[in-house]
Amino acid sequence: MTIIAGIITFFFTALLTIAGVGAAFILIPVFLALGVEVHVAMATALLLNAVAMSVASVKFIRNRLVVWKVAIPILIVASILSPVGAWVSQGLDRTVLLWLFVGFLVFAAAMMLFYKPKPRETSASVRSLIGVGMVVGSLAGFLGGLLGVGGGNIVVPALVALGFDPKKASATTSFVVIFSSLTGFLGHASLAEMDYGLMGWTVAGSAGGAALGSWLMVDKLKGRQVKLIIGVVLLLIAANMIRGLV
């Protein structure tokens, strides 16, 4: 099981690193299907987000794609609120959590596929960009911790909706996800006994997949292709989860 999980992690991490969101939202249902307990699945997926985005961010930073004036406030606020979301998740039924997860996936996919905002100037005033970062960070931190998705799936659609270039939105989110995922991981890991065999194989797959995905995003793909990839994947995962819930 652990080797299969590692191979699946490599594939999906490569695909989702292109969008800067990490693969937690796909890996959670995969791990659940393999019989992993829900909080163990969420904690492991959040750790993998941190590993993958650390690898990817090295290339993104070198190519000056991270918008620091937005990334820093998102990072601070999201890191504070992510453990709060993880704590709140204890009081929710597993089915409720999964339906919330499905609703989020559909919303995010619609934003990526259909919403066409006016381009935003990322050299806007510091106050304006910090304000954007704090609002987006608040939502991403709490909801990311609640659903075990690291917040990146919320940040990317939000920044794209506000007019940021998809590549810069993805790269900025990648950096933020490192920290919000780590704090969310600690929250969920405290609620369950971790499977270290699973962690070992999936961490290796995550690092390899992130290296491949970041290369594709920077050197091979255009912004509109990045949006299309993440939107389609979100809808496919949502459809699969709905089938399992009804």
N, C-alpha and C positions, 0 to 999 in steps of 0.2 A: 504493500500500500504506500509506504513512504517514498519508494523510488518512483512510482507512478505519479505521486503528488509532486515530486521534484520536476519531472518532465513537463507536466501540465503547467506548473509554475513558470518554467522557462518560457513556454510558448506564450502564455497570456501576459507575462511581464514584458516581453519584447513588444507585443502589440500595444499594451496600454501605456508603456513609457513614452510612446510617440505622442500621446495626449497629455503627458505629465501628471496623470492621476493615480498611478500605482494600480496594482491588480487586485486589491483587497476585495472590491465589490464582486469580482468574478470568483475569486478563490474561496470566499466564505461559502457559497452554495456548493462548490466542488468539494470542499472539506466536509461539509455536512453530509453530502451524498456518500462519502467514503466512511461515514460513521463517526466523525469527530464531534465531540460535545460542542455546543454552540459557543460558549465563552472561550474555549480552547481554539476553536476555529477563528473567532474574531481576533483574539490576541495574536495568534500566529500570523494571520493575514496583515495585521497592523505592523508587526515586526518586519515582515517582508516588504511592506511599503517603504519603511525607513531604509532598509538595505538597498532596494532598487533605486530609490530617489537619490540616495547618497552617491551611488555610482553614476547615475545620469546627470546629476547636477554639476559634476566636475566638467563635463563637456559643455553643458549649457552656459556655465559661468565663463568658461574660456571663450565662448562665442558671443559674450555680452548680451545674452537674451533675458537675463533676470532683471526685472524692474525693482530695484532695491527699495524705493520709496513706498512701494505697495507691499512688498514681501515682508519687510520687518514688522509693520503693525499687524498684518495678518498673522504672522508667526507668533507674536507675543500674545494676542488675544485668543487665538485658536488653541495655543498650548495651555492656557489657563482653563478654558472651558471644556476641552476634550475630556479630561477625567471626570468632570461633572456629568457630562452626557453618559459616560460609561457607568457611573454610579446610578444614575436614574434608570438605566436599562435593566437593573436588577429587579425593579418593581413591575416590569412589563412582561406579559405573556410572550412566549417564543413566537406564536403565530402573529401576534400584534406587531412585533419587531419586524418580521418578514414582510408583512403587508406594508408597513411604513417604508421598508427598503424598496419594495416594488414601486410604490408611488413616487419615491424620489428618482428612481431610474427612468421612469417614463417622462417625468418633468424635465430632467436633465437632457434626455435624448431629444426632446422636442426643441429645447433651447439651442442645442448644437446643430440640429438639422434645418430648422425653419426660421429662426430669428436672425434678422440681418440688421445689426445696429450700425449707426454711423461710426466711422473710425474715430478713436479717441487719441488725443495727443498725450503720449506718456511722459512728455516733458512739462506737463501742466504744473500748477502751483503745488508746492510741498504740502500745504494744508489740505488741498483737494484730494491728493493721492493718499495721504494718511487717513483722511476720512473714509475713503473707499476701502482702504485696507482694514480699518477697524470694524466697519459694518460687515464686510464679507468674512472677516476673521471670526466674528461673533457667531454667525450662522454656521460656518464651517466647523469650528471647534466643537460646539455643542452637538450638532446633528451628526458630525463625524464620529464623535465618541459614543453617541447613543446607538448608532447603527453599525459601528465597527468598520467604517470605510475610510478613516483617516482624514476626511474633510476635503481632499483634493477633488473628488467628484462634484463637490459643491463650488469650490473656488473657480475651477476652469470655466464652467458655464456662466458663472456670475461675471467674471472678468470679460469674457467674450461678449456677453450681453451688454456690458458697459462700453464696448467698442475697442477693447484691447486686441492687438494683433494676436491671432491664435497661437503662434509660436512663442511669443513673449508671455502670453497667459499660461501656456503649458510649462515653460521653463521656470517662471516665477512660482507657480504652484508646486513644481517638483521640489524646490528648495524648502518651501513651507511644510510640505507633507512629511519631510524627514522628522521634524520636531513634533508636529501634532500627532503623527503616528506613534512615535515613541511614548508620549505621555498617555495616549489611548491604550497602547499595549500594556503599560504598567497597571492601568486601571482594570483591564479585563484579566490579565495574568494573575492578579491578586484574588480573583474569584474562582479559579480552577487550577487543576494540576496539569502542568504543561507536558506535552509529548516531545521530548528532546530528539528522538529519532526523526520525527516529522520535521522539526525545526531545522535539523542539519541538512537534509536533502533539499528542502524548499529554499533555504537561504542560498545554497549553491546555485539552484535554478534561477532564483531571483537576481542574483548578481550578474550571471551570464546573460539573462534576458534583458536586463537594463542596459548593459553595454551595447547589445545589438540594437535595441529600440532607440536609444539616444543617437546613435550613428545614423539610423534611418531618418529620424526627425530632422536633424540638423542638416544633413548632406543630401538627402534624396527626396523629401516630400515638401509640398507647398501647404500653406495655411488651410486652404479649403479642404485639402485631402485629410489633414489632421482632424478637422471637424467632422467630416463624413465618417471616418473610421470609428471615432468614439461614439458618435450618435447611433450608428448601426449596431455596434456591439452592445450598447446599453439596452436597446430595444429587444435584442435577441435574448439577453439574460433575463430581462423583465418577463418576457413571454414564457420562458422556461420555468421561472419561479411561480408565475400565476398558475401554470398547468399543475404544479405540484401542490398548490394550496387549495384548489377547487375540487 
